[in-house]
Amino acid sequence: MARALKFQHVDDLNTLRSAISELKGIMELAVDCEGVDLSKTGKLCLIQVGTKETVFCFDVIALGRRVFDEGELAQYHLSCHVHVPCLIA
């Protein structure tokens, strides 16, 4: 029987810091990005990062650049080939 995953909506600095703290040291992550015309000039809206237990939904609209600057989330995307153009502005 499949295990239920926990979902965490990350839309403020406190939940951002908590989520990043939980992600540190995790070696296997699933990453998905949602947005409008995802490209270097498109708009990134949501970043979903999943572990074996939890899916974190980072609300880029609510957090803005803080998701990368204060949350250090960019370090988890450096090896993603599909969405890298969205993260290099």
C-alpha atoms as an extended CHARMM CRD file, in Angstrom:
* protein
*
        89  EXT
         1         1  MET       CA              0.0000000000        0.0000000000        0.0000000000  PROA      1               0.0000000000
         2         2  ALA       CA              1.3040000000        3.4520000000       -0.9190000000  PROA      2               0.0000000000
         3         3  ARG       CA              2.2870000000        5.9050000000        1.7930000000  PROA      3               0.0000000000
         4         4  ALA       CA              0.5140000000        9.2410000000        1.9760000000  PROA      4               0.0000000000
         5         5  LEU       CA              2.7430000000       12.2170000000        1.2540000000  PROA      5               0.0000000000
         6         6  LYS       CA              2.7480000000       15.3550000000        3.3530000000  PROA      6               0.0000000000
         7         7  PHE       CA              2.2460000000       18.6190000000        1.4440000000  PROA      7               0.0000000000
         8         8  GLN       CA              3.7150000000       21.9330000000        2.5810000000  PROA      8               0.0000000000
         9         9  HSD       CA              2.7120000000       25.2240000000        0.9240000000  PROA      9               0.0000000000
        10        10  VAL       CA              5.6690000000       27.6000000000        1.2400000000  PROA      10              0.0000000000
        11        11  ASP       CA              4.6040000000       31.2250000000        0.8610000000  PROA      11              0.0000000000
        12        12  ASP       CA              6.3400000000       33.1630000000        3.6530000000  PROA      12              0.0000000000
        13        13  LEU       CA              9.8360000000       33.4670000000        5.1020000000  PROA      13              0.0000000000
        14        14  ASN       CA              9.1760000000       31.2470000000        8.1220000000  PROA      14              0.0000000000
        15        15  THR       CA              7.8970000000       28.3060000000        6.0840000000  PROA      15              0.0000000000
        16        16  LEU       CA             10.6520000000       28.9440000000        3.5030000000  PROA      16              0.0000000000
        17        17  ARG       CA             13.3950000000       28.6520000000        6.1120000000  PROA      17              0.0000000000
        18        18  SER       CA             11.7370000000       25.5860000000        7.6470000000  PROA      18              0.0000000000
        19        19  ALA       CA             11.3980000000       23.8690000000        4.2570000000  PROA      19              0.0000000000
        20        20  ILE       CA             15.0130000000       24.5720000000        3.2770000000  PROA      20              0.0000000000
        21        21  SER       CA             16.1520000000       23.2630000000        6.6470000000  PROA      21              0.0000000000
        22        22  GLU       CA             14.2580000000       20.0060000000        5.9980000000  PROA      22              0.0000000000
        23        23  LEU       CA             15.7070000000       19.7090000000        2.4860000000  PROA      23              0.0000000000
        24        24  LYS       CA             19.3490000000       20.1450000000        3.5130000000  PROA      24              0.0000000000
        25        25  GLY       CA             21.1630000000       16.8440000000        3.3350000000  PROA      25              0.0000000000
        26        26  ILE       CA             18.5000000000       15.1050000000        1.2130000000  PROA      26              0.0000000000
        27        27  MET       CA             20.2890000000       13.4510000000       -1.6910000000  PROA      27              0.0000000000
        28        28  GLU       CA             17.2890000000       12.5170000000       -3.8730000000  PROA      28              0.0000000000
        29        29  LEU       CA             14.7480000000       15.1520000000       -4.8520000000  PROA      29              0.0000000000
        30        30  ALA       CA             12.0330000000       15.3810000000       -7.4710000000  PROA      30              0.0000000000
        31        31  VAL       CA             11.6580000000       18.8890000000       -8.9080000000  PROA      31              0.0000000000
        32        32  ASP       CA              8.9480000000       20.4230000000      -11.0740000000  PROA      32              0.0000000000
        33        33  CYS       CA              8.3500000000       24.0230000000      -12.1090000000  PROA      33              0.0000000000
        34        34  GLU       CA              5.1350000000       25.6720000000      -13.2320000000  PROA      34              0.0000000000
        35        35  GLY       CA              4.7180000000       29.0590000000      -14.8320000000  PROA      35              0.0000000000
        36        36  VAL       CA              3.7060000000       31.1040000000      -17.8260000000  PROA      36              0.0000000000
        37        37  ASP       CA              5.8040000000       30.5800000000      -20.9710000000  PROA      37              0.0000000000
        38        38  LEU       CA              8.6010000000       28.9340000000      -18.9800000000  PROA      38              0.0000000000
        39        39  SER       CA             11.8380000000       30.1920000000      -20.5040000000  PROA      39              0.0000000000
        40        40  LYS       CA             14.4790000000       32.7780000000      -19.7360000000  PROA      40              0.0000000000
        41        41  THR       CA             11.8820000000       35.4960000000      -20.3350000000  PROA      41              0.0000000000
        42        42  GLY       CA              8.8250000000       33.6290000000      -19.0060000000  PROA      42              0.0000000000
        43        43  LYS       CA              7.3300000000       33.8330000000      -15.5320000000  PROA      43              0.0000000000
        44        44  LEU       CA              8.1180000000       31.1800000000      -12.9360000000  PROA      44              0.0000000000
        45        45  CYS       CA              5.1500000000       30.7810000000      -10.5580000000  PROA      45              0.0000000000
        46        46  LEU       CA              5.5640000000       27.5770000000       -8.5580000000  PROA      46              0.0000000000
        47        47  ILE       CA              8.4430000000       25.2500000000       -7.7130000000  PROA      47              0.0000000000
        48        48  GLN       CA              7.5690000000       21.8330000000       -6.3630000000  PROA      48              0.0000000000
        49        49  VAL       CA             10.3020000000       19.8890000000       -4.5920000000  PROA      49              0.0000000000
        50        50  GLY       CA              9.5340000000       16.3770000000       -3.4000000000  PROA      50              0.0000000000
        51        51  THR       CA             11.2870000000       14.0090000000       -1.0530000000  PROA      51              0.0000000000
        52        52  LYS       CA             10.1320000000       10.4920000000       -0.2090000000  PROA      52              0.0000000000
        53        53  GLU       CA              7.9290000000       11.9080000000        2.5590000000  PROA      53              0.0000000000
        54        54  THR       CA              7.0450000000       15.5140000000        1.6820000000  PROA      54              0.0000000000
        55        55  VAL       CA              6.2020000000       17.7010000000       -1.3020000000  PROA      55              0.0000000000
        56        56  PHE       CA              7.1020000000       21.3630000000       -0.8170000000  PROA      56              0.0000000000
        57        57  CYS       CA              5.2270000000       23.8210000000       -3.0430000000  PROA      57              0.0000000000
        58        58  PHE       CA              7.2690000000       27.0340000000       -3.1810000000  PROA      58              0.0000000000
        59        59  ASP       CA              5.0020000000       29.9220000000       -4.1700000000  PROA      59              0.0000000000
        60        60  VAL       CA              7.3070000000       32.0760000000       -6.2770000000  PROA      60              0.0000000000
        61        61  ILE       CA              4.5770000000       34.6810000000       -6.8070000000  PROA      61              0.0000000000
        62        62  ALA       CA              4.2540000000       35.2430000000       -3.0440000000  PROA      62              0.0000000000
        63        63  LEU       CA              7.9700000000       34.9250000000       -2.2170000000  PROA      63              0.0000000000
        64        64  GLY       CA              9.5400000000       36.5770000000       -5.2560000000  PROA      64              0.0000000000
        65        65  ARG       CA             13.3600000000       36.4950000000       -5.3970000000  PROA      65              0.0000000000
        66        66  ARG       CA             13.4460000000       35.6100000000       -1.7010000000  PROA      66              0.0000000000
        67        67  VAL       CA             12.8210000000       31.9850000000       -2.6740000000  PROA      67              0.0000000000
        68        68  PHE       CA             16.3270000000       31.9910000000       -4.1850000000  PROA      68              0.0000000000
        69        69  ASP       CA             18.1260000000       34.6720000000       -2.1780000000  PROA      69              0.0000000000
        70        70  GLU       CA             17.0240000000       33.8870000000        1.3610000000  PROA      70              0.0000000000
        71        71  GLY       CA             15.8590000000       30.3450000000        0.7840000000  PROA      71              0.0000000000
        72        72  GLU       CA             18.9800000000       29.1860000000       -1.0300000000  PROA      72              0.0000000000
        73        73  LEU       CA             16.6780000000       27.2090000000       -3.3300000000  PROA      73              0.0000000000
        74        74  ALA       CA             18.8200000000       27.8950000000       -6.4000000000  PROA      74              0.0000000000
        75        75  GLN       CA             21.4210000000       25.3960000000       -5.1850000000  PROA      75              0.0000000000
        76        76  TYR       CA             18.9080000000       22.5910000000       -5.7220000000  PROA      76              0.0000000000
        77        77  HSD       CA             18.2710000000       23.5710000000       -9.3390000000  PROA      77              0.0000000000
        78        78  LEU       CA             21.7870000000       23.8150000000      -10.6700000000  PROA      78              0.0000000000
        79        79  SER       CA             21.6910000000       20.2600000000      -12.0130000000  PROA      79              0.0000000000
        80        80  CYS       CA             18.2550000000       20.5210000000      -13.6330000000  PROA      80              0.0000000000
        81        81  HSD       CA             18.6480000000       20.6800000000      -17.3880000000  PROA      81              0.0000000000
        82        82  VAL       CA             15.0350000000       21.3030000000      -18.3600000000  PROA      82              0.0000000000
        83        83  HSD       CA             14.3160000000       24.4120000000      -16.3070000000  PROA      83              0.0000000000
        84        84  VAL       CA             17.7430000000       26.0220000000      -16.0030000000  PROA      84              0.0000000000
        85        85  PRO       CA             16.9120000000       28.7700000000      -18.5500000000  PROA      85              0.0000000000
        86        86  CYS       CA             14.0790000000       29.9070000000      -16.2590000000  PROA      86              0.0000000000
        87        87  LEU       CA             16.4410000000       30.3470000000      -13.3350000000  PROA      87              0.0000000000
        88        88  ILE       CA             19.1230000000       32.2950000000      -15.1860000000  PROA      88              0.0000000000
        89        89  ALA       CA             17.8430000000       35.8220000000      -15.5860000000  PROA      89              0.0000000000
